[in-house]
Structure formats: C-alpha cells, structure tokens
C-alpha cells in the first residue's frame, strides 16, 4: 500500500531532564502539537524529533525508543538538543 502523506515523525515531549517523557508518532506533528497544547494543563516542550517517509519505519523507531532506558533517551535528546529547548519553532 502506498503512503500518500510520506511524513511521519517520532517525537519526544518533555519538560526538564529527568522528568517524564512522552514518546509517540504523528503524521502531522505541527497539528498534533497544536491539539496537544490545548488539552495539556502543564506546559510540555518538543525536545526531540525524527522524520521518516514510511509509517512502518517511524513506528519501529518509536518502539525502540520506548524500550530504551531513561538514561538512553536523555542521551538521545541531548545529542540533538543539549539545552532541552522547545524545538517546535523548527517545524
């Protein structure tokens, strides 16, 4: 089956290092973030993301990140975003 969207994102939302992380996949990350921010009572930042052209690849990567340790996920975030800045403006 051919994907028409061809944009899939694996994302990590978080606050500060060591806080709970929200890991997931979205086709339209910008729209997802807008909807998510309206429902959230506490501010969350987009601290990490990866882009994929195939949904199956994005889902496999999401699963891998979810199965990784908290320390591994913190290192992953800090490899792209050492200061834990909100990356939503980069989309």
PDB file of N, CA, C and O in Angstrom:
ATOM      1  N   UNK A   1       0.831  -1.182   0.000  1.00  0.00           N
ATOM      2  CA  UNK A   1       0.000   0.000   0.000  1.00  0.00           C
ATOM      3  C   UNK A   1       0.878   1.248   0.000  1.00  0.00           C
ATOM      4  O   UNK A   1       1.818   1.332   0.790  1.00  0.00           O
ATOM      5  N   UNK A   2       0.598   2.199  -0.852  1.00  0.00           N
ATOM      6  CA  UNK A   2       1.376   3.425  -0.989  1.00  0.00           C
ATOM      7  C   UNK A   2       0.907   4.452   0.037  1.00  0.00           C
ATOM      8  O   UNK A   2      -0.293   4.687   0.175  1.00  0.00           O
ATOM      9  N   UNK A   3       1.850   5.067   0.759  1.00  0.00           N
ATOM     10  CA  UNK A   3       1.527   6.149   1.694  1.00  0.00           C
ATOM     11  C   UNK A   3       1.412   7.444   0.915  1.00  0.00           C
ATOM     12  O   UNK A   3       2.301   7.779   0.132  1.00  0.00           O
ATOM     13  N   UNK A   4       0.328   8.175   1.119  1.00  0.00           N
ATOM     14  CA  UNK A   4       0.144   9.449   0.437  1.00  0.00           C
ATOM     15  C   UNK A   4       0.790  10.595   1.192  1.00  0.00           C
ATOM     16  O   UNK A   4       1.208  11.578   0.580  1.00  0.00           O
ATOM     17  N   UNK A   5       0.878  10.489   2.501  1.00  0.00           N
ATOM     18  CA  UNK A   5       1.390  11.574   3.317  1.00  0.00           C
ATOM     19  C   UNK A   5       2.915  11.666   3.231  1.00  0.00           C
ATOM     20  O   UNK A   5       3.462  12.742   2.991  1.00  0.00           O
ATOM     21  N   UNK A   6       3.588  10.552   3.425  1.00  0.00           N
ATOM     22  CA  UNK A   6       5.041  10.457   3.365  1.00  0.00           C
ATOM     23  C   UNK A   6       5.775  11.321   4.376  1.00  0.00           C
ATOM     24  O   UNK A   6       6.957  11.615   4.196  1.00  0.00           O
ATOM     25  N   UNK A   7       5.093  11.728   5.433  1.00  0.00           N
ATOM     26  CA  UNK A   7       5.726  12.464   6.524  1.00  0.00           C
ATOM     27  C   UNK A   7       5.258  11.863   7.831  1.00  0.00           C
ATOM     28  O   UNK A   7       4.083  11.951   8.187  1.00  0.00           O
ATOM     29  N   UNK A   8       6.182  11.257   8.536  1.00  0.00           N
ATOM     30  CA  UNK A   8       5.888  10.666   9.837  1.00  0.00           C
ATOM     31  C   UNK A   8       6.992  11.096  10.787  1.00  0.00           C
ATOM     32  O   UNK A   8       8.173  11.080  10.440  1.00  0.00           O
ATOM     33  N   UNK A   9       6.601  11.468  11.956  1.00  0.00           N
ATOM     34  CA  UNK A   9       7.547  11.971  12.942  1.00  0.00           C
ATOM     35  C   UNK A   9       7.487  11.132  14.203  1.00  0.00           C
ATOM     36  O   UNK A   9       6.406  10.799  14.689  1.00  0.00           O
ATOM     37  N   UNK A  10       8.642  10.795  14.724  1.00  0.00           N
ATOM     38  CA  UNK A  10       8.766  10.259  16.067  1.00  0.00           C
ATOM     39  C   UNK A  10       9.141  11.451  16.927  1.00  0.00           C
ATOM     40  O   UNK A  10      10.058  12.200  16.590  1.00  0.00           O
ATOM     41  N   UNK A  11       8.441  11.629  18.031  1.00  0.00           N
ATOM     42  CA  UNK A  11       8.665  12.812  18.850  1.00  0.00           C
ATOM     43  C   UNK A  11       8.863  12.429  20.302  1.00  0.00           C
ATOM     44  O   UNK A  11       8.449  11.361  20.753  1.00  0.00           O
ATOM     45  N   UNK A  12       9.512  13.337  21.020  1.00  0.00           N
ATOM     46  CA  UNK A  12       9.596  13.239  22.477  1.00  0.00           C
ATOM     47  C   UNK A  12       9.237  14.608  23.034  1.00  0.00           C
ATOM     48  O   UNK A  12       9.878  15.613  22.724  1.00  0.00           O
ATOM     49  N   UNK A  13       8.209  14.625  23.854  1.00  0.00           N
ATOM     50  CA  UNK A  13       7.862  15.818  24.611  1.00  0.00           C
ATOM     51  C   UNK A  13       8.405  15.638  26.011  1.00  0.00           C
ATOM     52  O   UNK A  13       8.383  14.536  26.558  1.00  0.00           O
ATOM     53  N   UNK A  14       8.889  16.712  26.584  1.00  0.00           N
ATOM     54  CA  UNK A  14       9.383  16.657  27.952  1.00  0.00           C
ATOM     55  C   UNK A  14       9.510  18.052  28.511  1.00  0.00           C
ATOM     56  O   UNK A  14       9.365  19.045  27.797  1.00  0.00           O
ATOM     57  N   UNK A  15       9.781  18.110  29.783  1.00  0.00           N
ATOM     58  CA  UNK A  15       9.993  19.395  30.435  1.00  0.00           C
ATOM     59  C   UNK A  15      11.474  19.607  30.632  1.00  0.00           C
ATOM     60  O   UNK A  15      12.173  20.121  29.758  1.00  0.00           O
ATOM     61  N   UNK A  16      11.931  19.206  31.778  1.00  0.00           N
ATOM     62  CA  UNK A  16      13.342  19.305  32.123  1.00  0.00           C
ATOM     63  C   UNK A  16      13.937  17.901  32.160  1.00  0.00           C
ATOM     64  O   UNK A  16      13.199  16.923  32.270  1.00  0.00           O
ATOM     65  N   UNK A  17      15.267  17.788  32.070  1.00  0.00           N
ATOM     66  CA  UNK A  17      15.900  16.471  32.145  1.00  0.00           C
ATOM     67  C   UNK A  17      15.465  15.726  33.413  1.00  0.00           C
ATOM     68  O   UNK A  17      15.433  16.295  34.504  1.00  0.00           O
ATOM     69  N   UNK A  18      15.134  14.451  33.245  1.00  0.00           N
ATOM     70  CA  UNK A  18      14.732  13.630  34.378  1.00  0.00           C
ATOM     71  C   UNK A  18      13.232  13.571  34.591  1.00  0.00           C
ATOM     72  O   UNK A  18      12.753  12.696  35.312  1.00  0.00           O
ATOM     73  N   UNK A  19      12.474  14.476  33.983  1.00  0.00           N
ATOM     74  CA  UNK A  19      11.018  14.451  34.098  1.00  0.00           C
ATOM     75  C   UNK A  19      10.449  13.395  33.166  1.00  0.00           C
ATOM     76  O   UNK A  19      11.160  12.845  32.325  1.00  0.00           O
ATOM     77  N   UNK A  20       9.174  13.120  33.324  1.00  0.00           N
ATOM     78  CA  UNK A  20       8.505  12.152  32.454  1.00  0.00           C
ATOM     79  C   UNK A  20       8.580  12.603  31.003  1.00  0.00           C
ATOM     80  O   UNK A  20       8.429  13.784  30.691  1.00  0.00           O
ATOM     81  N   UNK A  21       8.813  11.645  30.132  1.00  0.00           N
ATOM     82  CA  UNK A  21       8.879  11.904  28.705  1.00  0.00           C
ATOM     83  C   UNK A  21       7.658  11.306  28.032  1.00  0.00           C
ATOM     84  O   UNK A  21       7.192  10.233  28.416  1.00  0.00           O
ATOM     85  N   UNK A  22       7.144  11.995  27.037  1.00  0.00           N
ATOM     86  CA  UNK A  22       6.047  11.478  26.229  1.00  0.00           C
ATOM     87  C   UNK A  22       6.620  11.165  24.857  1.00  0.00           C
ATOM     88  O   UNK A  22       7.077  12.064  24.151  1.00  0.00           O
ATOM     89  N   UNK A  23       6.597   9.896  24.481  1.00  0.00           N
ATOM     90  CA  UNK A  23       7.163   9.423  23.217  1.00  0.00           C
ATOM     91  C   UNK A  23       6.022   8.960  22.328  1.00  0.00           C
ATOM     92  O   UNK A  23       5.123   8.253  22.782  1.00  0.00           O
ATOM     93  N   UNK A  24       6.058   9.354  21.068  1.00  0.00           N
ATOM     94  CA  UNK A  24       4.990   8.932  20.173  1.00  0.00           C
ATOM     95  C   UNK A  24       5.334   9.163  18.725  1.00  0.00           C
ATOM     96  O   UNK A  24       6.454   9.539  18.382  1.00  0.00           O
ATOM     97  N   UNK A  25       4.339   8.929  17.873  1.00  0.00           N
ATOM     98  CA  UNK A  25       4.464   9.098  16.428  1.00  0.00           C
ATOM     99  C   UNK A  25       3.284   9.904  15.935  1.00  0.00           C
ATOM    100  O   UNK A  25       2.161   9.719  16.403  1.00  0.00           O
ATOM    101  N   UNK A  26       3.528  10.792  14.996  1.00  0.00           N
ATOM    102  CA  UNK A  26       2.455  11.594  14.410  1.00  0.00           C
ATOM    103  C   UNK A  26       2.744  11.816  12.935  1.00  0.00           C
ATOM    104  O   UNK A  26       3.900  11.932  12.529  1.00  0.00           O
ATOM    105  N   UNK A  27       1.683  11.874  12.138  1.00  0.00           N
ATOM    106  CA  UNK A  27       1.825  12.172  10.719  1.00  0.00           C
ATOM    107  C   UNK A  27       2.010  13.656  10.488  1.00  0.00           C
ATOM    108  O   UNK A  27       2.844  14.060   9.678  1.00  0.00           O
ATOM    109  N   UNK A  28       1.248  14.463  11.183  1.00  0.00           N
ATOM    110  CA  UNK A  28       1.346  15.921  11.094  1.00  0.00           C
ATOM    111  C   UNK A  28       1.724  16.427  12.477  1.00  0.00           C
ATOM    112  O   UNK A  28       0.854  16.727  13.295  1.00  0.00           O
ATOM    113  N   UNK A  29       3.015  16.522  12.735  1.00  0.00           N
ATOM    114  CA  UNK A  29       3.497  16.862  14.068  1.00  0.00           C
ATOM    115  C   UNK A  29       3.066  18.257  14.486  1.00  0.00           C
ATOM    116  O   UNK A  29       2.744  18.480  15.653  1.00  0.00           O
ATOM    117  N   UNK A  30       3.056  19.185  13.564  1.00  0.00           N
ATOM    118  CA  UNK A  30       2.646  20.550  13.897  1.00  0.00           C
ATOM    119  C   UNK A  30       1.195  20.574  14.372  1.00  0.00           C
ATOM    120  O   UNK A  30       0.891  21.189  15.395  1.00  0.00           O
ATOM    121  N   UNK A  31       0.303  19.916  13.645  1.00  0.00           N
ATOM    122  CA  UNK A  31      -1.110  19.860  14.036  1.00  0.00           C
ATOM    123  C   UNK A  31      -1.280  19.104  15.344  1.00  0.00           C
ATOM    124  O   UNK A  31      -2.071  19.508  16.196  1.00  0.00           O
ATOM    125  N   UNK A  32      -0.552  18.024  15.507  1.00  0.00           N
ATOM    126  CA  UNK A  32      -0.623  17.247  16.738  1.00  0.00           C
ATOM    127  C   UNK A  32      -0.237  18.114  17.932  1.00  0.00           C
ATOM    128  O   UNK A  32      -0.891  18.072  18.974  1.00  0.00           O
ATOM    129  N   UNK A  33       0.821  18.891  17.777  1.00  0.00           N
ATOM    130  CA  UNK A  33       1.279  19.746  18.871  1.00  0.00           C
ATOM    131  C   UNK A  33       0.231  20.801  19.217  1.00  0.00           C
ATOM    132  O   UNK A  33      -0.005  21.066  20.396  1.00  0.00           O
ATOM    133  N   UNK A  34      -0.395  21.401  18.224  1.00  0.00           N
ATOM    134  CA  UNK A  34      -1.430  22.392  18.486  1.00  0.00           C
ATOM    135  C   UNK A  34      -2.582  21.767  19.270  1.00  0.00           C
ATOM    136  O   UNK A  34      -3.053  22.350  20.246  1.00  0.00           O
ATOM    137  N   UNK A  35      -3.033  20.600  18.857  1.00  0.00           N
ATOM    138  CA  UNK A  35      -4.125  19.930  19.563  1.00  0.00           C
ATOM    139  C   UNK A  35      -3.715  19.522  20.964  1.00  0.00           C
ATOM    140  O   UNK A  35      -4.501  19.641  21.905  1.00  0.00           O
ATOM    141  N   UNK A  36      -2.486  19.040  21.108  1.00  0.00           N
ATOM    142  CA  UNK A  36      -1.985  18.573  22.393  1.00  0.00           C
ATOM    143  C   UNK A  36      -1.852  19.721  23.383  1.00  0.00           C
ATOM    144  O   UNK A  36      -2.201  19.569  24.553  1.00  0.00           O
ATOM    145  N   UNK A  37      -1.359  20.856  22.937  1.00  0.00           N
ATOM    146  CA  UNK A  37      -1.161  22.000  23.828  1.00  0.00           C
ATOM    147  C   UNK A  37      -2.489  22.525  24.354  1.00  0.00           C
ATOM    148  O   UNK A  37      -2.549  23.018  25.481  1.00  0.00           O
ATOM    149  N   UNK A  38      -3.552  22.430  23.568  1.00  0.00           N
ATOM    150  CA  UNK A  38      -4.859  22.897  24.019  1.00  0.00           C
ATOM    151  C   UNK A  38      -5.412  22.012  25.125  1.00  0.00           C
ATOM    152  O   UNK A  38      -6.161  22.492  25.976  1.00  0.00           O
ATOM    153  N   UNK A  39      -5.057  20.722  25.132  1.00  0.00           N
ATOM    154  CA  UNK A  39      -5.571  19.789  26.138  1.00  0.00           C
ATOM    155  C   UNK A  39      -4.707  19.720  27.381  1.00  0.00           C
ATOM    156  O   UNK A  39      -5.205  19.383  28.455  1.00  0.00           O
ATOM    157  N   UNK A  40      -3.431  20.028  27.264  1.00  0.00           N
ATOM    158  CA  UNK A  40      -2.499  19.875  28.377  1.00  0.00           C
ATOM    159  C   UNK A  40      -2.681  20.969  29.413  1.00  0.00           C
ATOM    160  O   UNK A  40      -2.904  22.130  29.068  1.00  0.00           O
ATOM    161  N   UNK A  41      -2.586  20.598  30.683  1.00  0.00           N
ATOM    162  CA  UNK A  41      -2.664  21.576  31.757  1.00  0.00           C
ATOM    163  C   UNK A  41      -1.273  22.057  32.157  1.00  0.00           C
ATOM    164  O   UNK A  41      -1.124  23.141  32.721  1.00  0.00           O
ATOM    165  N   UNK A  42      -0.264  21.257  31.867  1.00  0.00           N
ATOM    166  CA  UNK A  42       1.112  21.677  32.168  1.00  0.00           C
ATOM    167  C   UNK A  42       1.863  21.860  30.863  1.00  0.00           C
ATOM    168  O   UNK A  42       1.648  21.102  29.917  1.00  0.00           O
ATOM    169  N   UNK A  43       2.723  22.832  30.793  1.00  0.00           N
ATOM    170  CA  UNK A  43       3.448  23.059  29.539  1.00  0.00           C
ATOM    171  C   UNK A  43       4.413  21.917  29.243  1.00  0.00           C
ATOM    172  O   UNK A  43       5.105  21.418  30.131  1.00  0.00           O
ATOM    173  N   UNK A  44       4.442  21.518  27.985  1.00  0.00           N
ATOM    174  CA  UNK A  44       5.366  20.488  27.531  1.00  0.00           C
ATOM    175  C   UNK A  44       6.085  21.016  26.300  1.00  0.00           C
ATOM    176  O   UNK A  44       5.517  21.738  25.480  1.00  0.00           O
ATOM    177  N   UNK A  45       7.334  20.636  26.198  1.00  0.00           N
ATOM    178  CA  UNK A  45       8.142  21.091  25.077  1.00  0.00           C
ATOM    179  C   UNK A  45       8.464  19.926  24.163  1.00  0.00           C
ATOM    180  O   UNK A  45       8.632  18.789  24.606  1.00  0.00           O
ATOM    181  N   UNK A  46       8.545  20.233  22.879  1.00  0.00           N
ATOM    182  CA  UNK A  46       9.064  19.271  21.919  1.00  0.00           C
ATOM    183  C   UNK A  46      10.580  19.319  22.053  1.00  0.00           C
ATOM    184  O   UNK A  46      11.213  20.293  21.644  1.00  0.00           O
ATOM    185  N   UNK A  47      11.164  18.266  22.627  1.00  0.00           N
ATOM    186  CA  UNK A  47      12.602  18.280  22.882  1.00  0.00           C
ATOM    187  C   UNK A  47      13.392  17.416  21.905  1.00  0.00           C
ATOM    188  O   UNK A  47      14.621  17.481  21.864  1.00  0.00           O
ATOM    189  N   UNK A  48      12.672  16.594  21.108  1.00  0.00           N
ATOM    190  CA  UNK A  48      13.373  15.727  20.156  1.00  0.00           C
ATOM    191  C   UNK A  48      12.376  15.266  19.098  1.00  0.00           C
ATOM    192  O   UNK A  48      11.204  15.040  19.398  1.00  0.00           O
ATOM    193  N   UNK A  49      12.844  15.129  17.863  1.00  0.00           N
ATOM    194  CA  UNK A  49      12.010  14.531  16.824  1.00  0.00           C
ATOM    195  C   UNK A  49      12.885  13.970  15.717  1.00  0.00           C
ATOM    196  O   UNK A  49      14.027  14.387  15.525  1.00  0.00           O
ATOM    197  N   UNK A  50      12.320  13.015  14.995  1.00  0.00           N
ATOM    198  CA  UNK A  50      12.942  12.423  13.819  1.00  0.00           C
ATOM    199  C   UNK A  50      11.881  12.344  12.733  1.00  0.00           C
ATOM    200  O   UNK A  50      10.709  12.114  13.029  1.00  0.00           O
ATOM    201  N   UNK A  51      12.272  12.528  11.495  1.00  0.00           N
ATOM    202  CA  UNK A  51      11.355  12.474  10.358  1.00  0.00           C
ATOM    203  C   UNK A  51      11.581  11.186   9.574  1.00  0.00           C
ATOM    204  O   UNK A  51      12.716  10.762   9.358  1.00  0.00           O
ATOM    205  N   UNK A  52      10.476  10.572   9.154  1.00  0.00           N
ATOM    206  CA  UNK A  52      10.534   9.369   8.325  1.00  0.00           C
ATOM    207  C   UNK A  52       9.554   9.506   7.172  1.00  0.00           C
ATOM    208  O   UNK A  52       8.551  10.211   7.281  1.00  0.00           O
ATOM    209  N   UNK A  53       9.845   8.832   6.072  1.00  0.00           N
ATOM    210  CA  UNK A  53       8.953   8.822   4.912  1.00  0.00           C
ATOM    211  C   UNK A  53       8.006   7.634   4.915  1.00  0.00           C
ATOM    212  O   UNK A  53       7.053   7.592   4.137  1.00  0.00           O
ATOM    213  N   UNK A  54       8.266   6.674   5.783  1.00  0.00           N
ATOM    214  CA  UNK A  54       7.429   5.477   5.860  1.00  0.00           C
ATOM    215  C   UNK A  54       6.919   5.304   7.285  1.00  0.00           C
ATOM    216  O   UNK A  54       7.679   5.377   8.251  1.00  0.00           O
ATOM    217  N   UNK A  55       5.617   5.075   7.390  1.00  0.00           N
ATOM    218  CA  UNK A  55       4.994   4.921   8.707  1.00  0.00           C
ATOM    219  C   UNK A  55       5.588   3.744   9.470  1.00  0.00           C
ATOM    220  O   UNK A  55       5.811   3.846  10.676  1.00  0.00           O
ATOM    221  N   UNK A  56       5.845   2.640   8.798  1.00  0.00           N
ATOM    222  CA  UNK A  56       6.376   1.459   9.478  1.00  0.00           C
ATOM    223  C   UNK A  56       7.732   1.743  10.110  1.00  0.00           C
ATOM    224  O   UNK A  56       8.023   1.253  11.201  1.00  0.00           O
ATOM    225  N   UNK A  57       8.550   2.518   9.442  1.00  0.00           N
ATOM    226  CA  UNK A  57       9.862   2.869   9.997  1.00  0.00           C
ATOM    227  C   UNK A  57       9.711   3.755  11.230  1.00  0.00           C
ATOM    228  O   UNK A  57      10.416   3.573  12.222  1.00  0.00           O
ATOM    229  N   UNK A  58       8.792   4.712  11.163  1.00  0.00           N
ATOM    230  CA  UNK A  58       8.558   5.597  12.304  1.00  0.00           C
ATOM    231  C   UNK A  58       8.042   4.804  13.500  1.00  0.00           C
ATOM    232  O   UNK A  58       8.484   5.022  14.628  1.00  0.00           O
ATOM    233  N   UNK A  59       7.118   3.893  13.260  1.00  0.00           N
ATOM    234  CA  UNK A  59       6.569   3.092  14.354  1.00  0.00           C
ATOM    235  C   UNK A  59       7.624   2.174  14.965  1.00  0.00           C
ATOM    236  O   UNK A  59       7.649   1.984  16.181  1.00  0.00           O
ATOM    237  N   UNK A  60       8.490   1.607  14.136  1.00  0.00           N
ATOM    238  CA  UNK A  60       9.565   0.759  14.648  1.00  0.00           C
ATOM    239  C   UNK A  60      10.540   1.578  15.491  1.00  0.00           C
ATOM    240  O   UNK A  60      11.006   1.117  16.532  1.00  0.00           O
ATOM    241  N   UNK A  61      10.842   2.780  15.042  1.00  0.00           N
ATOM    242  CA  UNK A  61      11.753   3.645  15.806  1.00  0.00           C
ATOM    243  C   UNK A  61      11.119   4.075  17.125  1.00  0.00           C
ATOM    244  O   UNK A  61      11.786   4.102  18.159  1.00  0.00           O
ATOM    245  N   UNK A  62       9.831   4.412  17.089  1.00  0.00           N
ATOM    246  CA  UNK A  62       9.127   4.767  18.324  1.00  0.00           C
ATOM    247  C   UNK A  62       9.214   3.619  19.328  1.00  0.00           C
ATOM    248  O   UNK A  62       9.502   3.838  20.505  1.00  0.00           O
ATOM    249  N   UNK A  63       8.967   2.405  18.864  1.00  0.00           N
ATOM    250  CA  UNK A  63       9.034   1.234  19.739  1.00  0.00           C
ATOM    251  C   UNK A  63      10.428   1.086  20.337  1.00  0.00           C
ATOM    252  O   UNK A  63      10.569   0.804  21.527  1.00  0.00           O
ATOM    253  N   UNK A  64      11.451   1.274  19.523  1.00  0.00           N
ATOM    254  CA  UNK A  64      12.833   1.162  20.004  1.00  0.00           C
ATOM    255  C   UNK A  64      13.117   2.198  21.083  1.00  0.00           C
ATOM    256  O   UNK A  64      13.720   1.877  22.106  1.00  0.00           O
ATOM    257  N   UNK A  65      12.691   3.431  20.864  1.00  0.00           N
ATOM    258  CA  UNK A  65      12.925   4.491  21.855  1.00  0.00           C
ATOM    259  C   UNK A  65      12.167   4.183  23.138  1.00  0.00           C
ATOM    260  O   UNK A  65      12.711   4.351  24.230  1.00  0.00           O
ATOM    261  N   UNK A  66      10.924   3.736  23.026  1.00  0.00           N
ATOM    262  CA  UNK A  66      10.123   3.395  24.216  1.00  0.00           C
ATOM    263  C   UNK A  66      10.773   2.290  25.036  1.00  0.00           C
ATOM    264  O   UNK A  66      10.693   2.292  26.264  1.00  0.00           O
ATOM    265  N   UNK A  67      11.411   1.354  24.359  1.00  0.00           N
ATOM    266  CA  UNK A  67      12.038   0.221  25.047  1.00  0.00           C
ATOM    267  C   UNK A  67      13.412   0.571  25.612  1.00  0.00           C
ATOM    268  O   UNK A  67      13.984  -0.211  26.371  1.00  0.00           O
ATOM    269  N   UNK A  68      13.940   1.719  25.256  1.00  0.00           N
ATOM    270  CA  UNK A  68      15.250   2.150  25.750  1.00  0.00           C
ATOM    271  C   UNK A  68      15.113   2.673  27.180  1.00  0.00           C
ATOM    272  O   UNK A  68      14.024   3.029  27.631  1.00  0.00           O
ATOM    273  N   UNK A  69      16.229   2.709  27.867  1.00  0.00           N
ATOM    274  CA  UNK A  69      16.224   3.204  29.242  1.00  0.00           C
ATOM    275  C   UNK A  69      16.040   4.723  29.274  1.00  0.00           C
ATOM    276  O   UNK A  69      16.254   5.406  28.273  1.00  0.00           O
ATOM    277  N   UNK A  70      15.649   5.229  30.416  1.00  0.00           N
ATOM    278  CA  UNK A  70      15.505   6.673  30.606  1.00  0.00           C
ATOM    279  C   UNK A  70      16.830   7.377  30.306  1.00  0.00           C
ATOM    280  O   UNK A  70      16.844   8.431  29.671  1.00  0.00           O
ATOM    281  N   UNK A  71      17.939   6.796  30.761  1.00  0.00           N
ATOM    282  CA  UNK A  71      19.257   7.394  30.507  1.00  0.00           C
ATOM    283  C   UNK A  71      19.580   7.418  29.014  1.00  0.00           C
ATOM    284  O   UNK A  71      20.114   8.407  28.513  1.00  0.00           O
ATOM    285  N   UNK A  72      19.261   6.339  28.303  1.00  0.00           N
ATOM    286  CA  UNK A  72      19.495   6.313  26.856  1.00  0.00           C
ATOM    287  C   UNK A  72      18.657   7.389  26.160  1.00  0.00           C
ATOM    288  O   UNK A  72      19.138   8.064  25.250  1.00  0.00           O
ATOM    289  N   UNK A  73      17.417   7.541  26.587  1.00  0.00           N
ATOM    290  CA  UNK A  73      16.558   8.561  25.981  1.00  0.00           C
ATOM    291  C   UNK A  73      17.053   9.967  26.278  1.00  0.00           C
ATOM    292  O   UNK A  73      16.970  10.847  25.421  1.00  0.00           O
ATOM    293  N   UNK A  74      17.563  10.186  27.473  1.00  0.00           N
ATOM    294  CA  UNK A  74      18.119  11.509  27.798  1.00  0.00           C
ATOM    295  C   UNK A  74      19.346  11.792  26.924  1.00  0.00           C
ATOM    296  O   UNK A  74      19.523  12.913  26.448  1.00  0.00           O
ATOM    297  N   UNK A  75      20.191  10.779  26.713  1.00  0.00           N
ATOM    298  CA  UNK A  75      21.359  10.972  25.840  1.00  0.00           C
ATOM    299  C   UNK A  75      20.925  11.236  24.400  1.00  0.00           C
ATOM    300  O   UNK A  75      21.532  12.053  23.708  1.00  0.00           O
ATOM    301  N   UNK A  76      19.885  10.554  23.952  1.00  0.00           N
ATOM    302  CA  UNK A  76      19.360  10.777  22.608  1.00  0.00           C
ATOM    303  C   UNK A  76      18.892  12.221  22.457  1.00  0.00           C
ATOM    304  O   UNK A  76      19.241  12.887  21.482  1.00  0.00           O
ATOM    305  N   UNK A  77      18.118  12.701  23.398  1.00  0.00           N
ATOM    306  CA  UNK A  77      17.636  14.082  23.361  1.00  0.00           C
ATOM    307  C   UNK A  77      18.811  15.045  23.361  1.00  0.00           C
ATOM    308  O   UNK A  77      18.854  15.980  22.561  1.00  0.00           O
ATOM    309  N   UNK A  78      19.759  14.821  24.249  1.00  0.00           N
ATOM    310  CA  UNK A  78      20.885  15.745  24.382  1.00  0.00           C
ATOM    311  C   UNK A  78      21.824  15.701  23.188  1.00  0.00           C
ATOM    312  O   UNK A  78      22.599  16.637  22.991  1.00  0.00           O
ATOM    313  N   UNK A  79      21.779  14.637  22.380  1.00  0.00           N
ATOM    314  CA  UNK A  79      22.593  14.605  21.165  1.00  0.00           C
ATOM    315  C   UNK A  79      22.072  15.608  20.137  1.00  0.00           C
ATOM    316  O   UNK A  79      22.847  16.120  19.329  1.00  0.00           O
ATOM    317  N   UNK A  80      20.791  15.890  20.158  1.00  0.00           N
ATOM    318  CA  UNK A  80      20.182  16.845  19.231  1.00  0.00           C
ATOM    319  C   UNK A  80      19.907  18.178  19.906  1.00  0.00           C
ATOM    320  O   UNK A  80      19.946  19.226  19.261  1.00  0.00           O
ATOM    321  N   UNK A  81      19.634  18.140  21.189  1.00  0.00           N
ATOM    322  CA  UNK A  81      19.123  19.307  21.894  1.00  0.00           C
ATOM    323  C   UNK A  81      19.716  19.353  23.309  1.00  0.00           C
ATOM    324  O   UNK A  81      19.008  19.086  24.280  1.00  0.00           O
ATOM    325  N   UNK A  82      20.999  19.687  23.434  1.00  0.00           N
ATOM    326  CA  UNK A  82      21.665  19.601  24.739  1.00  0.00           C
ATOM    327  C   UNK A  82      21.077  20.520  25.811  1.00  0.00           C
ATOM    328  O   UNK A  82      21.249  20.263  27.003  1.00  0.00           O
ATOM    329  N   UNK A  83      20.396  21.571  25.408  1.00  0.00           N
ATOM    330  CA  UNK A  83      19.827  22.504  26.382  1.00  0.00           C
ATOM    331  C   UNK A  83      18.337  22.297  26.618  1.00  0.00           C
ATOM    332  O   UNK A  83      17.702  23.099  27.302  1.00  0.00           O
ATOM    333  N   UNK A  84      17.775  21.229  26.061  1.00  0.00           N
ATOM    334  CA  UNK A  84      16.364  20.897  26.230  1.00  0.00           C
ATOM    335  C   UNK A  84      15.474  22.082  25.862  1.00  0.00           C
ATOM    336  O   UNK A  84      14.533  22.417  26.583  1.00  0.00           O
ATOM    337  N   UNK A  85      15.784  22.701  24.742  1.00  0.00           N
ATOM    338  CA  UNK A  85      14.963  23.808  24.243  1.00  0.00           C
ATOM    339  C   UNK A  85      13.710  23.278  23.571  1.00  0.00           C
ATOM    340  O   UNK A  85      13.668  22.114  23.170  1.00  0.00           O
ATOM    341  N   UNK A  86      12.694  24.108  23.443  1.00  0.00           N
ATOM    342  CA  UNK A  86      11.488  23.745  22.720  1.00  0.00           C
ATOM    343  C   UNK A  86      11.779  23.848  21.233  1.00  0.00           C
ATOM    344  O   UNK A  86      12.058  24.938  20.733  1.00  0.00           O
ATOM    345  N   UNK A  87      11.720  22.732  20.520  1.00  0.00           N
ATOM    346  CA  UNK A  87      12.065  22.683  19.101  1.00  0.00           C
ATOM    347  C   UNK A  87      10.866  22.913  18.185  1.00  0.00           C
ATOM    348  O   UNK A  87      10.996  22.809  16.966  1.00  0.00           O
ATOM    349  N   UNK A  88       9.724  23.217  18.744  1.00  0.00           N
ATOM    350  CA  UNK A  88       8.508  23.345  17.933  1.00  0.00           C
ATOM    351  C   UNK A  88       8.615  24.445  16.892  1.00  0.00           C
ATOM    352  O   UNK A  88       7.954  24.364  15.856  1.00  0.00           O
ATOM    353  N   UNK A  89       9.412  25.459  17.126  1.00  0.00           N
ATOM    354  CA  UNK A  89       9.573  26.535  16.152  1.00  0.00           C
ATOM    355  C   UNK A  89      10.359  26.104  14.915  1.00  0.00           C
ATOM    356  O   UNK A  89      10.351  26.803  13.902  1.00  0.00           O
ATOM    357  N   UNK A  90      11.034  24.965  14.990  1.00  0.00           N
ATOM    358  CA  UNK A  90      11.840  24.489  13.870  1.00  0.00           C
ATOM    359  C   UNK A  90      11.018  23.726  12.841  1.00  0.00           C
ATOM    360  O   UNK A  90      11.510  23.430  11.752  1.00  0.00           O
ATOM    361  N   UNK A  91       9.782  23.406  13.172  1.00  0.00           N
ATOM    362  CA  UNK A  91       8.938  22.621  12.248  1.00  0.00           C
ATOM    363  C   UNK A  91       8.440  23.459  11.113  1.00  0.00           C
ATOM    364  O   UNK A  91       7.720  22.961  10.248  1.00  0.00           O
TER     365      UNK A  91
END
